[in-house]
Amino acid sequence: MGIVYSILLGCLAGFCAGKLMKGGGFGFIVNVILGLLGGALGGWLFSLLHIEWGGILGQLGAAIVGAVVILWVASLFKK
């Protein structure tokens, strides 16, 4: 159940990050895929910085931060 939960959380994070980014990101599908990667990146960054947010909202927040970072980096290559 942990893998499915992580995938769903990453998809939601990608959707939210696409809405937060100027220009809407890269479209729904690509935002969701980058959100999956962003969830992993956000969790890693937050553990590296010793930042812990509890519960599902904390995990979602970390995933959204990671997804925004990945979308921002990807937008640099889009230009």
MDTraj code that builds the backbone (N, CA, C; nanometers):
import mdtraj as md
import numpy as np

residues = "MET GLY ILE VAL TYR SER ILE LEU LEU GLY CYS LEU ALA GLY PHE CYS ALA GLY LYS LEU MET LYS GLY GLY GLY PHE GLY PHE ILE VAL ASN VAL ILE LEU GLY LEU LEU GLY GLY ALA LEU GLY GLY TRP LEU PHE SER LEU LEU HIS ILE GLU TRP GLY GLY ILE LEU GLY GLN LEU GLY ALA ALA ILE VAL GLY ALA VAL VAL ILE LEU TRP VAL ALA SER LEU PHE LYS LYS".split()
xyz = np.array([
    [0.0817, -0.1200, 0.0000],
    [0.0000, 0.0000, 0.0000],
    [0.0860, 0.1262, 0.0000],
    [0.2071, 0.1186, 0.0515],
    [0.2949, 0.2341, 0.0567],
    [0.3328, 0.2869, -0.0803],
    [0.3560, 0.1973, -0.1762],
    [0.3942, 0.2382, -0.3122],
    [0.2768, 0.3086, -0.3802],
    [0.1581, 0.2517, -0.3681],
    [0.0398, 0.3115, -0.4298],
    [0.0127, 0.4489, -0.3694],
    [0.0252, 0.4594, -0.2382],
    [0.0066, 0.5862, -0.1684],
    [0.1068, 0.6899, -0.2181],
    [0.2315, 0.6505, -0.2325],
    [0.3349, 0.7425, -0.2794],
    [0.3079, 0.7882, -0.4223],
    [0.2623, 0.6979, -0.5060],
    [0.2329, 0.7326, -0.6451],
    [0.1163, 0.8312, -0.6518],
    [0.0110, 0.8048, -0.5749],
    [-0.1038, 0.8959, -0.5738],
    [-0.0658, 1.0329, -0.5193],
    [0.0148, 1.0340, -0.4160],
    [0.0601, 1.1600, -0.3582],
    [0.1470, 1.2375, -0.4574],
    [0.2346, 1.1677, -0.5286],
    [0.3187, 1.2321, -0.6292],
    [0.2374, 1.2887, -0.7447],
    [0.1333, 1.2160, -0.7861],
    [0.0454, 1.2666, -0.8924],
    [-0.0273, 1.3930, -0.8487],
    [-0.0769, 1.3925, -0.7264],
    [-0.1439, 1.5110, -0.6737],
    [-0.0468, 1.6278, -0.6611],
    [0.0751, 1.5986, -0.6194],
    [0.1772, 1.7030, -0.6081],
    [0.2108, 1.7622, -0.7445],
    [0.2206, 1.6785, -0.8462],
    [0.2480, 1.7269, -0.9813],
    [0.1367, 1.8161, -1.0336],
    [0.0131, 1.7772, -1.0051],
    [-0.1016, 1.8586, -1.0455],
    [-0.0973, 1.9948, -0.9763],
    [-0.0751, 1.9935, -0.8452],
    [-0.0694, 2.1187, -0.7680],
    [0.0473, 2.2069, -0.8120],
    [0.1616, 2.1461, -0.8358],
    [0.2790, 2.2223, -0.8786],
    [0.2560, 2.2860, -1.0150],
    [0.1872, 2.2146, -1.1033],
    [0.1543, 2.2708, -1.2339],
    [0.0641, 2.3924, -1.2228],
    [-0.0270, 2.3898, -1.1245],
    [-0.1147, 2.5049, -1.1022],
    [-0.0393, 2.6221, -1.0407],
    [0.0632, 2.5920, -0.9595],
    [0.1407, 2.6980, -0.8949],
    [0.2405, 2.7653, -0.9888],
    [0.2901, 2.6899, -1.0859],
    [0.3922, 2.7437, -1.1760],
    [0.3301, 2.8407, -1.2751],
    [0.4036, 2.9458, -1.3057],
    [0.3590, 3.0432, -1.4054],
    [0.3529, 2.9732, -1.5410],
    [0.2433, 2.9856, -1.6092],
    [0.2284, 2.9227, -1.7389],
    [0.1720, 2.7821, -1.7297],
    [0.1472, 2.7299, -1.6126],
    [0.0832, 2.5992, -1.5991],
    [0.1730, 2.4798, -1.6185],
    [0.3019, 2.5000, -1.6287],
    [0.3918, 2.3854, -1.6431],
    [0.3914, 2.3317, -1.7853],
    [0.3830, 2.1996, -1.7984],
    [0.3972, 2.1343, -1.9287],
    [0.2725, 2.0600, -1.9732],
    [0.1629, 2.0778, -1.9060],
    [0.0429, 2.0019, -1.9371],
    [0.0196, 1.8972, -1.8288],
    [-0.1004, 1.8465, -1.8242],
    [-0.1411, 1.7599, -1.7145],
    [-0.0550, 1.6346, -1.7015],
    [-0.0359, 1.5623, -1.8084],
    [0.0360, 1.4339, -1.8030],
    [0.1810, 1.4535, -1.7621],
    [0.2493, 1.5464, -1.8237],
    [0.3905, 1.5699, -1.7916],
    [0.4045, 1.6235, -1.6497],
    [0.3132, 1.7094, -1.6066],
    [0.3172, 1.7599, -1.4693],
    [0.3014, 1.6473, -1.3689],
    [0.2128, 1.5531, -1.3971],
    [0.1920, 1.4399, -1.3069],
    [0.3170, 1.3532, -1.3016],
    [0.3785, 1.3272, -1.4165],
    [0.5010, 1.2460, -1.4201],
    [0.6139, 1.3175, -1.3459],
    [0.6290, 1.4474, -1.3695],
    [0.7319, 1.5225, -1.2983],
    [0.6977, 1.5342, -1.1498],
    [0.5705, 1.5305, -1.1166],
    [0.5286, 1.5302, -0.9769],
    [0.5712, 1.4038, -0.9045],
    [0.5693, 1.2916, -0.9746],
    [0.6183, 1.1668, -0.9159],
    [0.7658, 1.1794, -0.8803],
    [0.8425, 1.2330, -0.9713],
    [0.9854, 1.2544, -0.9453],
    [1.0049, 1.3609, -0.8378],
    [0.9211, 1.4617, -0.8398],
    [0.9294, 1.5700, -0.7421],
    [0.8988, 1.5236, -0.6009],
    [0.8094, 1.4279, -0.5889],
    [0.7796, 1.3724, -0.4572],
    [0.9015, 1.3079, -0.3951],
    [0.9739, 1.2338, -0.4768],
    [1.0973, 1.1708, -0.4281],
    [1.2022, 1.2771, -0.3967],
    [1.2148, 1.3764, -0.4839],
    [1.3125, 1.4832, -0.4616],
    [1.2789, 1.5633, -0.3369],
    [1.1517, 1.5964, -0.3186],
    [1.1098, 1.6737, -0.2021],
    [1.1369, 1.5991, -0.0724],
    [1.1058, 1.4706, -0.0698],
    [1.1335, 1.3899, 0.0489],
    [1.2820, 1.3843, 0.0789],
    [1.3624, 1.3702, -0.0254],
    [1.5075, 1.3634, -0.0070],
    [1.5627, 1.4982, 0.0409],
    [1.5181, 1.6075, -0.0217],
    [1.5657, 1.7403, 0.0182],
    [1.5296, 1.7717, 0.1629],
    [1.4075, 1.7415, 0.2000],
    [1.3643, 1.7719, 0.3356],
    [1.4373, 1.6868, 0.4382],
    [1.4639, 1.5605, 0.4062],
    [1.5403, 1.4778, 0.5006],
    [1.6851, 1.5249, 0.5083],
    [1.7391, 1.5730, 0.3971],
    [1.8752, 1.6239, 0.3944],
    [1.8887, 1.7485, 0.4807],
    [1.7853, 1.8322, 0.4799],
    [1.7861, 1.9560, 0.5573],
    [1.7300, 1.9371, 0.6985],
    [1.6967, 1.8134, 0.7324],
    [1.6416, 1.7786, 0.8645],
    [1.5120, 1.8534, 0.8930],
    [1.4298, 1.8676, 0.7902],
    [1.2986, 1.9289, 0.8043],
    [1.1970, 1.8161, 0.8031],
    [1.1126, 1.8126, 0.9044],
    [1.0112, 1.7082, 0.9104],
    [0.8739, 1.7710, 0.9264],
    [0.7875, 1.7416, 0.8318],
    [0.6481, 1.7803, 0.8400],
    [0.5700, 1.6529, 0.8619],
    [0.4846, 1.6519, 0.9587],
    [0.4117, 1.5307, 0.9905],
    [0.2836, 1.5155, 0.9119],
    [0.2393, 1.3945, 0.8992],
    [0.1102, 1.3637, 0.8397],
    [0.1077, 1.3741, 0.6890],
    [-0.0098, 1.3532, 0.6376],
    [-0.0285, 1.3531, 0.4924],
    [-0.0078, 1.4923, 0.4325],
    [-0.0472, 1.5966, 0.5047],
    [-0.0278, 1.7321, 0.4523],
    [0.1203, 1.7682, 0.4462],
    [0.1972, 1.7216, 0.5416],
    [0.3408, 1.7457, 0.5387],
    [0.4083, 1.6742, 0.4235],
    [0.3677, 1.5502, 0.4009],
    [0.4233, 1.4748, 0.2890],
    [0.3830, 1.5371, 0.1565],
    [0.2579, 1.5820, 0.1492],
    [0.2119, 1.6482, 0.0272],
    [0.2870, 1.7793, 0.0054],
    [0.3104, 1.8548, 0.1122],
    [0.3854, 1.9792, 0.1005],
    [0.5272, 1.9568, 0.0512],
    [0.5939, 1.8559, 0.1049],
    [0.7299, 1.8241, 0.0597],
    [0.7292, 1.7798, -0.0860],
    [0.6292, 1.7020, -0.1242],
    [0.6201, 1.6562, -0.2628],
    [0.5930, 1.7723, -0.3575],
    [0.5101, 1.8673, -0.3155],
    [0.4818, 1.9833, -0.3994],
    [0.6061, 2.0692, -0.4152],
    [0.6807, 2.0885, -0.3077],
    [0.8054, 2.1655, -0.3169],
    [0.9014, 2.0977, -0.4152],
    [0.9168, 1.9669, -0.4036],
    [1.0041, 1.8939, -0.4960],
    [0.9548, 1.9018, -0.6394],
    [0.8233, 1.8922, -0.6597],
    [0.7679, 1.9001, -0.7947],
    [0.7862, 2.0388, -0.8543],
    [0.7709, 2.1426, -0.7731],
    [0.7925, 2.2792, -0.8228],
    [0.9383, 2.2971, -0.8639],
    [1.0303, 2.2428, -0.7853],
    [1.1732, 2.2522, -0.8196],
    [1.1993, 2.1825, -0.9527],
    [1.1447, 2.0627, -0.9689],
    [1.1672, 1.9883, -1.0940],
    [1.1020, 2.0600, -1.2123],
    [0.9811, 2.1116, -1.1945],
    [0.9171, 2.1858, -1.3037],
    [0.9950, 2.3121, -1.3389],
    [1.0501, 2.3775, -1.2385],
    [1.1296, 2.4970, -1.2647],
    [1.2559, 2.4622, -1.3439],
    [1.3240, 2.3562, -1.3032],
    [1.4448, 2.3140, -1.3756],
    [1.4082, 2.2728, -1.5183],
    [1.2987, 2.1990, -1.5333],
    [1.2567, 2.1567, -1.6673],
    [1.2185, 2.2759, -1.7535],
    [1.1627, 2.3806, -1.6927],
    [1.1261, 2.4983, -1.7704],
    [1.2484, 2.5722, -1.8223],
    [1.3616, 2.5576, -1.7547],
    [1.4851, 2.6193, -1.8033],
    [1.5296, 2.5559, -1.9347],
    [1.5017, 2.4258, -1.9515],
    [1.5387, 2.3555, -2.0747],
    [1.4348, 2.3733, -2.1833],
    [1.3152, 2.4154, -2.1466],
    [1.2062, 2.4332, -2.2433],
    [1.2303, 2.5525, -2.3328],
    [1.2992, 2.6540, -2.2805],
    [1.3215, 2.7780, -2.3554],
    [1.4148, 2.7589, -2.4664],
])
top = md.Topology()
chain = top.add_chain()
for i, resn in enumerate(residues, 1):
    res = top.add_residue(resn, chain, resSeq=i)
    for name in ("N", "CA", "C"):
        top.add_atom(name, md.element.get_by_symbol(name[0]), res)
traj = md.Trajectory(xyz[None], top)
